[in-house]
Amino acid sequence: MKIIKGDVSWTDTYAEFCQPIYQDAYAAPGLGIPAELFSKEEFEDESTMVYFRNFFENNTTWLALDDDGTLLGGIGASDTDPVHLSGFYVAVDKQGKGIGRELFNKVLEFAAGREIELDVMRHRTQAIEMYEHLGFEIDKTAPPRIYGWQYPSEEGRLNGSGVIMRRKAEKA
């Protein structure tokens, strides 16, 4: 496996890579977030592609590739203080093999003594536990993060609630 810096040329590939992960991780029919919201058709929509293009344009990104160049995972970080971590995904069948840890280590190096923050949907308990394992804590003083998606159906706009998590700056 190798880790490379990502750039906007990876937009289509990363969106296609993330689609089944989103569908698996974000869908919560009991909360009114249907799996169809993350369908291949939705991920081919121009607004979704703008979202992924912005991910690469507004962050420093790293991608994990296997020896034949297949995308295994990715992560992004803003050059702000605190650093905002986003777009952290590893292929479902590759999770638990250290790929996410190696990607996260790139963010730690990049953060260089700055606090790291992220937001995550409240119902994604597996992701919250993983972030806690990486040293993040839920910021109980932060207001909830509200997510909204435009969904082409009678439901209109779907909403989800999230939490802000923070990892204190490492001492130099």
ZAKOLKE-255086 format. One record per residue (C-alpha): x, y, z; residue number from 1; chain. Coordinates in steps of 0.02 Angstrom, whole numbers, always signed. Each point is the difference from the previous one (the first is absolute). Layout:
<rs>
r east:X | north:Y | up:Z | nr:NUM | kette:A $
...
</rs>
This chain:
<rs>
r east:+0 | north:+0 | up:+0 | nr:1 | kette:A $
r east:+55 | north:+178 | up:-33 | nr:2 | kette:A $
r east:-71 | north:+167 | up:+51 | nr:3 | kette:A $
r east:+1 | north:+142 | up:-125 | nr:4 | kette:A $
r east:-59 | north:+180 | up:+4 | nr:5 | kette:A $
r east:-169 | north:+18 | up:-82 | nr:6 | kette:A $
r east:-55 | north:+139 | up:-116 | nr:7 | kette:A $
r east:-154 | north:+52 | up:-96 | nr:8 | kette:A $
r east:+37 | north:-127 | up:-138 | nr:9 | kette:A $
r east:-59 | north:-133 | up:+125 | nr:10 | kette:A $
r east:-175 | north:+78 | up:+18 | nr:11 | kette:A $
r east:-97 | north:-126 | up:-106 | nr:12 | kette:A $
r east:+97 | north:-150 | up:+66 | nr:13 | kette:A $
r east:-21 | north:+52 | up:+182 | nr:14 | kette:A $
r east:-186 | north:+34 | up:-20 | nr:15 | kette:A $
r east:-24 | north:-172 | up:-79 | nr:16 | kette:A $
r east:+106 | north:-79 | up:+138 | nr:17 | kette:A $
r east:-98 | north:+87 | up:+139 | nr:18 | kette:A $
r east:-175 | north:-37 | up:-66 | nr:19 | kette:A $
r east:-19 | north:-178 | up:+71 | nr:20 | kette:A $
r east:+85 | north:+54 | up:+161 | nr:21 | kette:A $
r east:-122 | north:+144 | up:+22 | nr:22 | kette:A $
r east:-147 | north:-114 | up:-40 | nr:23 | kette:A $
r east:+59 | north:-125 | up:+130 | nr:24 | kette:A $
r east:+52 | north:+124 | up:+136 | nr:25 | kette:A $
r east:-120 | north:+146 | up:-14 | nr:26 | kette:A $
r east:-167 | north:-78 | up:-42 | nr:27 | kette:A $
r east:-117 | north:-7 | up:+149 | nr:28 | kette:A $
r east:-178 | north:-33 | up:-59 | nr:29 | kette:A $
r east:-66 | north:+13 | up:+178 | nr:30 | kette:A $
r east:+66 | north:+178 | up:+6 | nr:31 | kette:A $
r east:-71 | north:+44 | up:-170 | nr:32 | kette:A $
r east:+166 | north:-19 | up:-92 | nr:33 | kette:A $
r east:-33 | north:-131 | up:-135 | nr:34 | kette:A $
r east:+138 | north:-95 | up:-89 | nr:35 | kette:A $
r east:-66 | north:+70 | up:-165 | nr:36 | kette:A $
r east:+68 | north:+169 | up:+53 | nr:37 | kette:A $
r east:+173 | north:-72 | up:-31 | nr:38 | kette:A $
r east:-37 | north:-93 | up:-162 | nr:39 | kette:A $
r east:+117 | north:-5 | up:-149 | nr:40 | kette:A $
r east:-117 | north:+120 | up:-89 | nr:41 | kette:A $
r east:+10 | north:+126 | up:+143 | nr:42 | kette:A $
r east:+190 | north:-14 | up:+0 | nr:43 | kette:A $
r east:+4 | north:+39 | up:-186 | nr:44 | kette:A $
r east:-102 | north:+159 | up:+27 | nr:45 | kette:A $
r east:+93 | north:+163 | up:-33 | nr:46 | kette:A $
r east:-27 | north:+64 | up:+179 | nr:47 | kette:A $
r east:+82 | north:-157 | up:+70 | nr:48 | kette:A $
r east:+145 | north:+18 | up:-120 | nr:49 | kette:A $
r east:+22 | north:+182 | up:+55 | nr:50 | kette:A $
r east:+5 | north:-61 | up:+181 | nr:51 | kette:A $
r east:+141 | north:-123 | up:-40 | nr:52 | kette:A $
r east:+92 | north:+126 | up:-110 | nr:53 | kette:A $
r east:-5 | north:+124 | up:+145 | nr:54 | kette:A $
r east:+69 | north:-135 | up:+114 | nr:55 | kette:A $
r east:+157 | north:-10 | up:-106 | nr:56 | kette:A $
r east:+12 | north:+187 | up:-36 | nr:57 | kette:A $
r east:-22 | north:+56 | up:+182 | nr:58 | kette:A $
r east:+102 | north:-131 | up:+93 | nr:59 | kette:A $
r east:+166 | north:-86 | up:-2 | nr:60 | kette:A $
r east:-47 | north:-179 | up:-42 | nr:61 | kette:A $
r east:+83 | north:-169 | up:+7 | nr:62 | kette:A $
r east:-54 | north:-159 | up:-87 | nr:63 | kette:A $
r east:+48 | north:-179 | up:+41 | nr:64 | kette:A $
r east:+29 | north:-110 | up:-152 | nr:65 | kette:A $
r east:+42 | north:-183 | up:-12 | nr:66 | kette:A $
r east:+144 | north:-62 | up:-107 | nr:67 | kette:A $
r east:-105 | north:-1 | up:-159 | nr:68 | kette:A $
r east:-65 | north:+177 | up:+30 | nr:69 | kette:A $
r east:-171 | north:-46 | up:+68 | nr:70 | kette:A $
r east:-68 | north:+131 | up:+119 | nr:71 | kette:A $
r east:-13 | north:-68 | up:+178 | nr:72 | kette:A $
r east:-39 | north:+158 | up:+98 | nr:73 | kette:A $
r east:+22 | north:+186 | up:+18 | nr:74 | kette:A $
r east:+1 | north:+145 | up:+121 | nr:75 | kette:A $
r east:+5 | north:+190 | up:-8 | nr:76 | kette:A $
r east:+52 | north:+140 | up:+117 | nr:77 | kette:A $
r east:-20 | north:+188 | up:-8 | nr:78 | kette:A $
r east:+150 | north:+111 | up:+28 | nr:79 | kette:A $
r east:-88 | north:+94 | up:+141 | nr:80 | kette:A $
r east:+15 | north:+11 | up:+188 | nr:81 | kette:A $
r east:-79 | north:-112 | up:+54 | nr:82 | kette:A $
r east:+29 | north:-119 | up:-144 | nr:83 | kette:A $
r east:-166 | north:-69 | up:-64 | nr:84 | kette:A $
r east:+8 | north:-184 | up:-47 | nr:85 | kette:A $
r east:-122 | north:-56 | up:-136 | nr:86 | kette:A $
r east:-31 | north:-130 | up:-132 | nr:87 | kette:A $
r east:+76 | north:-142 | up:+103 | nr:88 | kette:A $
r east:-53 | north:-163 | up:-82 | nr:89 | kette:A $
r east:+74 | north:-173 | up:-19 | nr:90 | kette:A $
r east:-76 | north:-135 | up:-110 | nr:91 | kette:A $
r east:-116 | north:-106 | up:+107 | nr:92 | kette:A $
r east:+93 | north:-162 | up:-38 | nr:93 | kette:A $
r east:+167 | north:+83 | up:+45 | nr:94 | kette:A $
r east:-50 | north:+73 | up:+168 | nr:95 | kette:A $
r east:+93 | north:-61 | up:+153 | nr:96 | kette:A $
r east:+162 | north:-30 | up:-96 | nr:97 | kette:A $
r east:+94 | north:+160 | up:+50 | nr:98 | kette:A $
r east:-38 | north:+100 | up:-157 | nr:99 | kette:A $
r east:-102 | north:+130 | up:+95 | nr:100 | kette:A $
r east:+136 | north:+16 | up:+131 | nr:101 | kette:A $
r east:+131 | north:+35 | up:-133 | nr:102 | kette:A $
r east:-112 | north:+130 | up:-82 | nr:103 | kette:A $
r east:-36 | north:+80 | up:+169 | nr:104 | kette:A $
r east:+186 | north:+7 | up:+38 | nr:105 | kette:A $
r east:+19 | north:+112 | up:-154 | nr:106 | kette:A $
r east:-125 | north:+121 | up:+78 | nr:107 | kette:A $
r east:+94 | north:-5 | up:+166 | nr:108 | kette:A $
r east:+162 | north:+47 | up:-89 | nr:109 | kette:A $
r east:-91 | north:+136 | up:-97 | nr:110 | kette:A $
r east:-84 | north:+71 | up:+156 | nr:111 | kette:A $
r east:+173 | north:+34 | up:+76 | nr:112 | kette:A $
r east:-57 | north:+42 | up:+176 | nr:113 | kette:A $
r east:-173 | north:+67 | up:-45 | nr:114 | kette:A $
r east:-164 | north:-66 | up:+69 | nr:115 | kette:A $
r east:-98 | north:-111 | up:-120 | nr:116 | kette:A $
r east:-190 | north:+7 | up:-11 | nr:117 | kette:A $
r east:-130 | north:-93 | up:-99 | nr:118 | kette:A $
r east:-186 | north:-22 | up:-8 | nr:119 | kette:A $
r east:-89 | north:-166 | up:-10 | nr:120 | kette:A $
r east:-183 | north:-49 | up:-7 | nr:121 | kette:A $
r east:-65 | north:-51 | up:+170 | nr:122 | kette:A $
r east:-70 | north:-167 | up:-61 | nr:123 | kette:A $
r east:+171 | north:-55 | up:-66 | nr:124 | kette:A $
r east:+52 | north:-78 | up:+165 | nr:125 | kette:A $
r east:+133 | north:-111 | up:-80 | nr:126 | kette:A $
r east:+86 | north:+155 | up:-73 | nr:127 | kette:A $
r east:-13 | north:+91 | up:+167 | nr:128 | kette:A $
r east:+82 | north:-147 | up:+88 | nr:129 | kette:A $
r east:+139 | north:-5 | up:-130 | nr:130 | kette:A $
r east:+33 | north:+187 | up:+23 | nr:131 | kette:A $
r east:+3 | north:-23 | up:+189 | nr:132 | kette:A $
r east:+130 | north:-137 | up:-26 | nr:133 | kette:A $
r east:+102 | north:+127 | up:-99 | nr:134 | kette:A $
r east:-4 | north:+122 | up:+147 | nr:135 | kette:A $
r east:-153 | north:+106 | up:-41 | nr:136 | kette:A $
r east:-130 | north:+51 | up:+127 | nr:137 | kette:A $
r east:-176 | north:+64 | up:-29 | nr:138 | kette:A $
r east:-5 | north:+187 | up:+32 | nr:139 | kette:A $
r east:-150 | north:+10 | up:+116 | nr:140 | kette:A $
r east:+5 | north:+191 | up:-6 | nr:141 | kette:A $
r east:-20 | north:+10 | up:-189 | nr:142 | kette:A $
r east:-175 | north:+18 | up:-73 | nr:143 | kette:A $
r east:-59 | north:-151 | up:-99 | nr:144 | kette:A $
r east:+52 | north:-4 | up:-182 | nr:145 | kette:A $
r east:-153 | north:-3 | up:-113 | nr:146 | kette:A $
r east:+14 | north:-87 | up:-167 | nr:147 | kette:A $
r east:-125 | north:+21 | up:-140 | nr:148 | kette:A $
r east:-13 | north:-79 | up:-171 | nr:149 | kette:A $
r east:-112 | north:+42 | up:-143 | nr:150 | kette:A $
r east:-84 | north:-161 | up:-51 | nr:151 | kette:A $
r east:-99 | north:-12 | up:-163 | nr:152 | kette:A $
r east:-159 | north:-68 | up:+76 | nr:153 | kette:A $
r east:-155 | north:+57 | up:+91 | nr:154 | kette:A $
r east:+98 | north:+6 | up:+163 | nr:155 | kette:A $
r east:+101 | north:+149 | up:-65 | nr:156 | kette:A $
r east:+137 | north:+41 | up:+124 | nr:157 | kette:A $
r east:+64 | north:-135 | up:+119 | nr:158 | kette:A $
r east:+92 | north:+47 | up:+158 | nr:159 | kette:A $
r east:+122 | north:-85 | up:+114 | nr:160 | kette:A $
r east:+85 | north:+52 | up:+160 | nr:161 | kette:A $
r east:+184 | north:-15 | up:+38 | nr:162 | kette:A $
r east:+130 | north:+34 | up:+131 | nr:163 | kette:A $
r east:+164 | north:+94 | up:-3 | nr:164 | kette:A $
r east:+150 | north:-100 | up:+57 | nr:165 | kette:A $
r east:+170 | north:+72 | up:+44 | nr:166 | kette:A $
r east:+175 | north:-69 | up:+25 | nr:167 | kette:A $
r east:+114 | north:+110 | up:+101 | nr:168 | kette:A $
r east:+159 | north:+63 | up:-81 | nr:169 | kette:A $
r east:+149 | north:-111 | up:+27 | nr:170 | kette:A $
r east:+145 | north:+80 | up:+90 | nr:171 | kette:A $
r east:+148 | north:+34 | up:-112 | nr:172 | kette:A $
</rs>
